[in-house]
């Protein structure tokens, strides 16, 4: 729930966050994993989560 970008092994890349169209796999199970109809909800939610996480990383 922190909008972090993950490696193939599931570990998070340090200080790299994603939201909106860059967050593949959110609404589909394939590599393309992004459905345009869900774009606004995904962008708003993950944008918020990424902002909260970024603020925590700055502390």
Beta strands, then each sheet from edge to edge (+ up, - down):
strand 1: 4-6
strand 2: 12-17
sheet 1: 1+ 2-
end
